Amino acid sequence: MKRKELIKKITSVGCVLVRHGSRHDLYRNPKTGKKQPVPRHDEIDEKLAKHIIKELA
């Protein structure tokens, strides 16, 4: 999955960017309080993308 697609999906759920890192960005869902790092690669493995979406939703 492209990184841009993943970012669109998690921000549409209400997640916000907490901070930029050198290799990962940290996103948080204000409703649940859960945080999840998102790699800064152009392509993200499908299993990892599904895990990130599941944790933040």
C-alpha positions as CSV (number, residue, x, y, z in Angstrom):
1,M,0.0,0.0,0.0
2,K,1.2,3.5,-0.8
3,R,2.0,5.6,2.3
4,K,-0.2,8.4,1.0
5,E,-3.2,6.0,0.9
6,L,-2.6,4.8,4.4
7,I,-2.3,8.4,5.7
8,K,-5.6,9.3,4.0
9,K,-7.4,6.3,5.6
10,I,-6.2,6.9,9.1
11,T,-6.8,10.7,9.0
12,S,-10.3,10.1,7.7
13,V,-11.0,8.1,10.9
14,G,-9.9,11.1,12.9
15,C,-6.2,10.4,13.6
16,V,-3.8,13.2,13.9
17,L,-0.1,13.5,13.4
18,V,1.7,13.8,16.8
19,R,5.3,14.1,15.6
20,H,7.7,13.5,12.7
21,G,10.6,11.1,13.2
22,S,13.5,10.3,11.0
23,R,12.1,6.8,10.0
24,H,8.6,6.9,11.4
25,D,5.8,9.4,12.0
26,L,3.6,9.0,15.1
27,Y,-0.2,9.2,14.7
28,R,-2.7,9.2,17.5
29,N,-6.4,8.7,17.6
30,P,-7.8,11.3,20.0
31,K,-11.0,9.3,20.6
32,T,-9.3,6.2,21.8
33,G,-5.9,7.6,22.8
34,K,-4.0,4.9,20.9
35,K,-0.8,5.8,19.2
36,Q,0.9,4.0,16.3
37,P,4.1,4.7,14.3
38,V,3.8,4.9,10.5
39,P,7.0,4.1,8.5
40,R,8.2,6.8,6.2
41,H,8.7,4.4,3.3
42,D,6.9,5.0,-0.1
43,E,5.5,1.4,0.0
44,I,4.2,-0.2,3.2
45,D,3.6,-3.9,3.5
46,E,-0.1,-4.8,3.3
47,K,-0.1,-6.7,6.6
48,L,1.5,-3.8,8.4
49,A,-0.9,-1.3,6.9
50,K,-3.9,-3.4,8.0
51,H,-2.4,-3.6,11.5
52,I,-1.9,0.1,11.7
53,I,-5.5,0.8,10.6
54,K,-6.9,-1.8,13.0
55,E,-5.0,-0.3,16.0
56,L,-6.0,3.3,15.2
57,A,-9.6,2.7,14.3
